[in-house]
Amino acid sequence: MKNISLLEEELGISMKNQDLLRQALVHRSYINEHSDFELDHNERLEFLGDAVLEIIVTEYLYFTFPDKPEGELTNLRASLVNAKMLSQVASDLAIEENLYLSRGESRDNDSKARSFILADAVEAIIGALYLDGGMEAAKQFIASNVLTHLNEVLKNELYLDPKSKFQERAQEVYGVTPHYIVLSESGPDHAKVFHIAVFIGEEKIAEGTGTSKQEAQVAAAGAALEEKGW
């Protein structure tokens, strides 16, 4: 059994009902192997926590940046609540070692799959805090562990998608807007794969692939940012 009191100290929280916090750490795979476990998995808490996280971050950004338009606020919010950011929050708080996982999930070192599990656990913890202590308890946790990354997001322009960021840089440096050309399409209509290159003027900067033209363009833009060191 995990030491929930120790985890509370690490997270800087105090729960009236520790079982809520424990449930937030239970992955579905653990229940599949331990059907007699006294708690359910964390997916309902995750569902609740996702909504609580979004409204608290939205409210904070709305009042912090009164002059920013809706689109930029949306991108800022997405940068703070996406799986990559939340998995980083989970790593900072050493949540992984407290997860209830199946033996298979425990051995699985797929960083992408594990990052989603960690992100889901953070959302579930927020849901647990909301049920246990109301919006204020959830807000304190989010302010201490999620909103603290806002300066990083702003400094590194993480709120800009690769296409927007590459376009801004290209316009600043070269005075031109990048353009994209489809190099090839493959696969049946329901499962197409697009291979696209991004150009500045006549110069091909990078290529990318995706299951839609938009996805391939984003991949090409990301590769171009790396190529240019931007």
N, C-alpha and C positions, 0 to 999 in steps of 0.2 A: 504494500500500500504506500502511495506517495505521501510525503510529509507536506501536507497542505499548509500548515502553519509556517513552515520554513519558506514555502513558495510565496505566501502572503507577504512575508518580510522582504523577499527579493523584489516583488512587484510593487511594494509600497502601499499595500491595501489591507483592509481588515474586513472580513466577511462575517455577517451575522449567521449565514447559512453556508458553511464550508462545502457542503455537497454540491452547491451550484458551481463553485470554482472547480471542484473535482470533475464534475460532468463536462465542463468546458474543455477538459483535456482528453476526453474519451473519443477516440476515432472509431468510426463504424467497424473497421476491421477487428478491433479488440472485442467488440460485442459478438461478432461472428464466431470467435473462438471461446468466449466466456459468456455464454447465454444466461448464466446464473448471476452475473454481475448485478449489483443492486441498483445501478444507475443506467440511464439510457445514453446513447452516443450524443455528440455535441451539435448535431446539425440544426436542430430547432434553435438552440442558443446562438449559433452562427447566423442564422436567418435574422434573428432579432438584433444581434449586435451589428450586423451590416447596416441596417436601417438607422440605428442609433449613431453609429460612427458617421454616416453620411450627413445626418442632420446637424450634428455638432460641428463637424468640419465646415459644412456649408454656412452655418451661422457665423462661425469665426471669420471665415474669408469674406463674407458679406459685409461685416462691420469693420474689418481690418483694412479692406481695400474698397472704399466707397466709389472710387473713380474707375475701377476696372470693369470692362464689359462682361456680359454673361459668358461668352465663349472662353475668355481667358480664365475666369473664375472656375469654369467647368474643368479646364485643363489642369489648373492648380489642384483642384480637389482630387481629380483622377490620379495625379502624381503622389498624393498623400495616402490614398486609400487602396491603391492597387496591390496585387499579391506580392510583388517584388518588395515594395516598401514595408508591408506588414510582416513579411518573413524576416526582413532585417530587424524590425522591432522585436520579433520573437527571439531572434538570435541574441540581441542585446540583453534581453531579459532571461536568457537561458531557459526558455520554455520547453525546448525540445526534450531535454532530459526528464521532464515531468509528464510527457505525453503517455497515454495508454494506447499502445499500438499492438497489432498482431505480431507474431514472430516474423512473418514474411515482411511486413512493413518495417519492422525494426531493422531488418538486415538490408532492406532496399536502400542503396546509396544514390538513387536517382535524385540529383539535386533539384530538378524541376518539380518532380512529384512531391518531394518533401517540402519544398518551399510553399506549395499550395496548402499542404496539411498545416504548416506553421501559421500561414496567414489566416486560415480558417479558425485555428485555435485562438488567435488574437481576437477575431471578431466574436467568437463564442465567449471569451473572457469578458469582453465589453457587454455582451448580452447578459451574462451572469451578474456583473456589477450593476447593471440597470435594474434587474429584478430585485437585487439584494438591497441596493441603496438609492435607487432612483436615478434621475438624469444627472444630478450633481456628482454622484460617485463615478458615473461613466465619464463625465466631462473632465474630472480631475485626472483620471487615468489617461485619457486621450490627450489632454494638454501636456502631461508630463512625458508621454512616450511617442506620440504621433506628431503633434503640432510642433514639437521641437525640431523636426526635420524640415520645416518650412524654409528656413534660411538656406539650407543645402539645396533645396529644390529651386529656389530663386537664383542663387549664385551660379549653379550649374545649368540653369535653364532646362531642368528636367521636365517642366510642364509643357515644353514644346515637343510636338511629335517630330520624328526625324525629317519628314518632308518640309515642315515649316521651318525647322532650325536650319536645314541646308539651304533653303531658299533665302532666308534672311542673311546667312553668311555669304552666299554667292552674290547677292545684291550689294552687300557692304564692300566686298573685296573686288568683284569684277564689274559691278554695275549692270549685271544681266540676271534674268530669271532662268533657272535650270529648266530643261525640258526632258521628257522621257519618251523613249522609243521601244516598242515591243519588238524584241529580237526573235521570239518564237512562242508558239502555243502548242501544247501537247495534251493528250488525254481526251477522254469522252466529254461531252457537253456538261455532264453532271459532276465531273471531277477534273476540270481543266487545271493545267499548271502553266503559268505565264512566266516568261523570262524577259526581263526588262532592263534596259541600260539608261543611266541618267547622264546627260551631257551639259556642259557649260560651253555655249557656242558650239564649235565643231569638235571639242575635246570630250571624249568619253571618259567619265570619271570612275564609274563603278557599275556593277550589275547586281541584280537581285531576282529572286524567284518567289512566287506565291500562288495561292489558289484563286486569287483575284488580281486584277490589274492594280488595284489600290494597295493590296498587300505586297505585291512585287515592287511597286514604286517605293513604298516605305522601306522595304529591305534594301533596295538600291540606294536610297538616300542615307540610310544608316551606314552602309558600306562606304559611301562617298565621304561622310563625316570622318570616318576612321582614316580613309585614304588621305584626306586633307589635314588631318590632325585638328579638326574643329570640334 
